[in-house]
């Protein structure tokens, strides 16, 4: 039994890799000859002698004056092409009208690499008819310049091209973001079915076909059913002729089959190229063979260039308006943020203009534990989106601080289920440290697409081997598309990046200004309040020593208040030194740490007799440390436990030493500290989850200063929660002798 070779895989690559620029064939309504720079005919179509007569050079024959009936204009045009600089070759063609063998031709000559290519195309119309076409083209171009919308431009263009060429149908395709094409305008004979609104998939125009549509903007197929004519090479060693710029280039069998399936006998396409990209196309169809004169086609090509220029101008004008509106929005937003102490309320107030600028239906603003929702988006959905963004950023999955998506399929499955029908997300992180996010959202755009035939093509093997066979039916194929929104445009994504950059800069400027103001305030408080506070304390002592119970009570009250103020000012001064980088001044001396801790506990028990403090410590812990700062460390941690512990529960204090290290631990019964507060637990002026009614006058500096004292002694301060207790543990070496400020 004979084994058959495996069948090659059939994919779009089979179609996309077809060498349509070197078919080796030309259409039958003309002849092609290629010459090298010495004037030798390297390639000649097999119909050249029949069409052009006996003076046509044969393959391999050198060009002589007698060729082409000794017409000097023909030889001169050929010589210009052979003398042209191949480095500057861009497919520009020279053309002229020529009569050979009793027939009228349009001669088109261009340079292609090392070859000069001459195409003789039969002229189907008289000179008078061509002159009339030129006048119509001029009037159409004049009308195009006066249109004020792209839809009006396309509607006028299809009518003008049909009037110029006589095709049964002229359609204006406009390509979308996914390269599918939609029929945006149409002019046709009444008996033909309308195609306006139908969409054709991107696969209908493979990549190499798109390339040719860009470099050769007009393409005529005069007779879909005509047999192509072979081009004979003078030598088998010669490469095939590159016909990218040829007007007679034969047609891909796949495209021929496509046109036959549509019932088309002739077609012409005119590219609308903007900024080097295929923006759209004017597609012309005729039910029977139909040849349009070269000069008329060139008039249509110029008309398409005028159309492209006007489309580009309208787009540029619209973009300029969007840029101006975006600049005004950025200016208002940044001004509001810079003048606000907090960016969230400023962004919150601008949610409406932001939604309008980005064509969004909902806006999320999140920072730390705050979440503001604008639109009919559920708050739970907004929270899920922000949490996913935070996890994604924390995991390092976000290579950019901007995320743009328009399909639920691009989101994790669980998030997509929670988000539906919100499919479009444009998220920018405006605060890296406080998890600040601005998210704009769009709902899904439920769209019924009227495809020109079923989008999926049928797989089959044809004369060229495995390839995609074009659709056999062009009846309307409806498809309902869900789970996607309108994509975010390039301009909208650029505006989001600009907003993000400016918000980050504004945030940095605000933080720097607040830091400077805070430092100045701390310095003023420490300097200007110390002297009057000392005077109050002295006056309190005088009152306390004077006779009379009332004076004694007043003195004790003043003494207590001034002592509390002194502690607060001491903390402010310490924080000021830490904020400015001066550090805490430490003066280590040999001390017994157990005695220092006993004194601090006695003071706390005296001041707060209702608080139970249980202690565990050895009889002596000799260390080299700053006694005042160690007392401050113990007092701050015990005070923190007293303020935040469960009322009625004991504060547990333990001091120990082991292997050259001292450990001080304070425990109090309390729930765990909120996870989002832990990273900034030892920061100055940190945000609290909620106000503490037992510490209304606290500044939140105790832990910050405690950590600085421990670090100044070469140790560490850590938090943990175990067995229902909040635990702070300080560790530092026994022989700590810092030489620089902490």
Secondary structure, DSSP 4 states (H G I P E B T S, - for coil): -PPPPPPPP--HHHHHT--GGG-SEE-TTEEEEEE-TTSBEEEEETTHHHHH-TTSPPTTPBP-TTTGGG-HHHHHHHHHHHHS-GGG----EEEEEEEETTEEEEEEEEEETTEEEEEEEE--S-HHHHHHHHHHHHHHHHHHTT--SHHHHHHHHHHHHHHHH--SEEEEEEE-TTS-EEEEEEEE-TTSPP-TT-EE-GGGS-HHHHHHHHHS-EEEES-TTSPPEEEEES-TTSPPP--TT-SSB---HHHHHHHHHTT-SEEEEEEEEETTEEEEEEEEEESS-----HHHHHHHHHHHHHHHHHHHHHHHHHHHHHHHHHHHHHHHHHHHHHTSS-HHHHHHHTHHHHHHHTT-SEEEEEETTEEEEESS--HHHHHHHHHHHHHHHHTT--SSSEEEE-BGGGS-HHHHHHHTTEEEEEEEEEETTTTEEEEEEEE---EEEEEES-SSPEEEEETTEEEEEPPS--SEEEEEE-SB-PPPPHHHHHHHHHHHHHHHHHHHHHHHHHHHHHHHHHHHHHHHHHHHHHHHHHHHHHHHHSSSHHHHHHHHHHHHHHHHHHHHHHHHHHHHHHHTT-------EEEEHHHHHHHHHHHHHHH-TTS-EEEE--S--EEEE-HHHHHHHHHHHHHHHHHHSPTTSPEEEEEEEETTEEEEEEEEE-PPPPHHHHTTTTSTTPPPSS--TT-TT--S-HHHHHHHHHHHTT-EEEEEEETTEEEEEEEEESB----S--
